[in-house]
């Protein structure tokens, strides 16, 4: 949805009506995650909901939709040529008409997304409530209603918790908003600020890591204490370049479980005090570049600095997956591969040597 937002906002601001299809539920090897969206206006299409498997059918439905519709697509055992997912998965897609009249809150949502302000959109997709009823939730306020105050209150609490973790998905409630029932399904679409990638060390490897980090959707910061190396010209893909001692900078910024810290300095005077701070934050990933010999020396220095074995266990070094990478670009790919593996729980082995489902649930 974040990807199609700039285009659909042009239509919305122009007073045009269009169909919006959003993946709200997936099972087995579905190709796109909940939140993936496709918008249709006339013969114009932006976005994707299945990587091509059911796009044609969704296009037809979105072109003529008058009221919100929840449509399921999956494998058809009776007809191998029926519309479905060749991967064997199942997806539920909410298709709804969108205009200024039907979705007046969209402008505020887009403004929040652009400003990196957390916002979640909760929509009834099935059950006794009104399909398509919508409520927009920010950390400190909410707008719209799902029909019942009790349901609004329950969804507000859940949506804010999901927003804090950057989660998108279905939540189930009773017809009157009861938490332990599942009569009514509400899709909560979180637009959390992009996770942060902090890259320390203004070297050529850092430029490649910043590039791949931006490609993966991170807000990338490159930091180094040397002003001659830490320049925006050398790191055009970074969102910001900071000239400061790395450990001082890290101690001054907010870090959460979605934050990635890449220490590429491999110089004890920089990386030891930096890792002292990094390994005591709540960062979801702390990796450090260097040889195995450098790693052992680094561990010894960190132990001397007072870090415990439990804290040291959070360090991923040498950084990245074993891909045989040599160049800065190849090393950046190996780091990106490790981040993706940790996010989704993959084995890191060639898919041709594994069995079972390809798309993992988040651990």
N, C-alpha and C positions, 0 to 999 in steps of 0.2 A: 504493500500500500504506500509506503514511504516513497517508493520508486515512481509510482504513477501520479503521486500527488501534484507535482508541478503542472502536468498537462491537464488533469481534470479540473484544477483550480481555474484555468483559463476558460474552460467551458462553463463552470459554475458561475464565475464572475460575469460572464457574458449573458447570463440568464438562460443558458441552454440546458436541455434535459438529456440525460444519458443513462445507460444501464451500467451498474457496478456489480461485478461478481467477486466475492471474497471467499477464499477457502476458510471454513470455520471448524472442520474436523477431518482428521486423517486416520487411517488404519493400515497396518502392514506397510508395503513399500510404496506409499504415495510419493509422487515426485516433488511436490511443493509443500512447504510447511504452512500451518495455519497463519493467516494474515496475508498470504499471497493474493494479489488482486489483478483483475483485468477490467478495464472500462471500455465501453462501446458506445459510439455515437455515429450513426449512419454507417459509412464504410470505414471509419477510423477506429483503430484498436490500439490500446496501450496496455502493457503488462501481460502477465501470463498466470494461469492457475494450475497448469498441469504439464508444462513443458511440451505441449503439442498434442497430447493424447485425446483430450476432449474439448479442445479450444473451439472447434467448429460448432459443436452442439451448444456450448456456453455462449458463443457469439450469437447464435440464433435466438436463444432464450433471452439474453440481455438486450437484444435489439427490440424485442416486443413486450418486455416485462411491464406490467401496469401496477402490480402490487408485489411486495416481497415474497419470494419463493425460495424454499430450501430444497435443493436438488441433490440427489446422491448419484455418484458415478462409480462403477466398479467393473470387475470382470463378469462377462455374461457366459455362463456355462452352456447355455442353449444355442447361442449364436456367436461364433468367434468373431464375426464381422460387425457385431453390434457396437454402439458407442460405449467405450469403456477404457480402462487403464490396462495397457498391455503389460505393465510391470506387476500386475496382480494386486495392487492396492485398492483402497476405497477412499473416496474423498466426498465430503459434504460441502456444497457451495451455496452460499446465500446470494441470491440475485435480486437486486432491488433498483427501482427507478430513483434517480438522484437529480435534484435541482435545488435552487435556492428555497423553493417552497417546501420540498420534502425533507431537506437536510440543511436547515438554516444555520446549524452550529459548525458547518464545515469550515467556514472562514476562520473561526476562532481556533479550531483544531490545527489548521494549516499554519496559523501564526505561531502557535505554541511549538509545533514541530520545527519550524524555521528558526525559532529562538532557542531551541534545545531545552524547552520547558516540558517536563514530564506531563503527559496527558493520556488518558485511556478512554476508549469508546466502548460502552456496553450495549449490546443489541440483543433483543429477544429473537431467537431463531426458531424455536418450536415450543409447544406446550400450550397451556390454557391462556397464556397472556396474548397480547397483540403482537403478532410477528412483525418485526421491523421497528418496534418501539425502542427508543434509543435514549441513553443517558451518557453525558460526557463528564468525566471525573478528573479533576486535578488534585494535587496533594492537599490543597487548602479550600477547595470549593467544588461544586458540581452543578450541572445544568441539565434540564430535561427530566423526564420521568419514565419509568418502565411500567407505570400504572398503579403501583401500590407503594405507600411510604415504607412499609416494612421490607419490601423487596428492594427498594432503592437503598435503604440503609445497609442491608446485607451485601448488596453488590458493591456499594461504595467501599466497604471494609475490604472485601476480597480484591477489588480492582486496585486499590492503593497498595496492597501487599504484592500483587503481581507486578505493578508498575515499578516498585522498588527493586524487583529482581529482573525486570525487563522481560517478563513472561507474557505470552499471548496464548489464549485457549478458551475452552468451554468450561462453564461452571453451571451446576445444576441446583435447583431449588424447588420447593413445593409451590403450589399454586398461589399461596399467600405469602411467599417469601421464606418458608421454612428451610433451614440450612440442611437438614438431614434427609430431605426428599429429593427426587429427581424428576418431578413432573414437567418442569419447565427448564429449558436450556438457554443460557445467556452466553453469548460470545463476547469475551473481553479482549479487545485489541489494544495492546500497550504500545505507546510511542514514547519509549524512554530515550533520554539523550544517548547518543552513541557511546559505547564503552571507550575507555581511554587506553591508548598505548603510549607508554613512556619509554623512549629510546635514549639511552645514555652512551655518549661517545660519538663525537662528530667525525666519523670515518666513512670510507666508501661503503662498508657493510651497513652502516646506519642508514645511508641514503636508500639502499635497496630494501631494507626492512621497513622504512617509512613508506616506501612506495607500495609494498604488498600489504602493509597495515591499513593504508587508506583504501586499497582495493577491497579489503575484507570489511570495511565499514567502521574502522576505529577512528577516533579523534586522536591524531598523532602529534606528540610533542617530542622534539629532539633537544637534548640538554647537554651542554659541555661547558667547562670552565674557561675554555680558550676562545676568546672572541674572534681570532683570526680564522678559526675553523668553523665555529658555530654561526653560520650566516644563512639567511633565507635563500640566497642565490644557490648555495650548495645543497639545500634541501627543499626544493620547490614543492614536493608532495606533502611536506609536513604542514599541519595547521598552525603550528607555532614553533619557533626556535628560541631557546632560552640560554642565555649566557650566565651561568651560575655554577657554583660547586654542586655537583650532583646530589650529594647527601643533604645539603642544605635545601635544595629545591624540592627534593622528594618529601622532606619533613614538613614542607609548607603547603603541600597540595592535598586534596581529598582523594583517598584511595578506597575502592570498594572491591567486592568479589568479582566484578567484571573487568577490573583493571589488569592490563598486561605490562609487566616491567621487563625490558630487555637491556641487560648490562653488556655493552660491547666494548668497554674500555680496555679490558684485560691488562690493567695497570694497578698494582696494589694500592697506590696512594689515592686512586679514585674508587676502585670497585670494592675494597674492603669496608670503608666507612659507609659507602652507598648500600652494600648488601646488609650491613648491620641494621640499617633503617628498613630496607625493603622487606627483609624476612620477618620483620615484626609488624608489618602492616597487614591488612586484610586482603591484599592483592590475590587475585585468582591464579596468577602465573608470575613466577619470578625465574628468569633464565639468564645465564651468564655465558659468554663466549670464551673460548680458550681451549688449549690442549688438555689432555688428561693430567699431565704433569702440572700445568697451571692450576687445574681444578684442585688437585691434592694440596698444593701449596696454599691456595685460597682457603680451603677448609681448615687447614692448620691455623692460619691467621685469624679466621673467624672464631675458632674455638678459643684461641688466646684472648680474643675480644669479649668472650663471655657468652657466645651463642650456644644454646643447648642443641642436643642431637635432634630433638623434635623440630626445632626451628630450622636446622640445617637440612632436614628432610624435605623442606619446601623448596629447595633450590634445584632447578633443572640445569645441570651443567655436566658436560658440554651441551650447549643449547641446541634444540632442534631434533628432528628424527634422523636416523641413520639412512641417508639417501646417497651418501658418497659425495656430498656437495663440496665444491672447491671455490667457485667464484662468489662474489658478493650476492649476485642474483640467485644463484643456486642455494646459497646459505639462507637467504630470505625465504625461499620456497620451503626449505626444511623446517624453518621456524613456524611458518604459516601452517604447514602440515601438522606440526605438533599441537598448535593451538586448536585446529579443527578436530584433531583426534581427542583432545581433552574435552572439548565442548560436547561432542556427540558420542564418545565412548568407543570409537573404532579401534581395531586391532593394530592398524598400521601395516598390515600384511597386504600383498597383492590380492585384489578381489578374486582373481582367477584361482587362487589357492584356498579360498574360504568358502563356507557354505552358510545358508540361512539368509536372513534379511540383509539388504544392503544399507537401507536407511535406518539408523539407530535412533532411539528416543534419547533425549538429553539425560545424562546420568543424574 
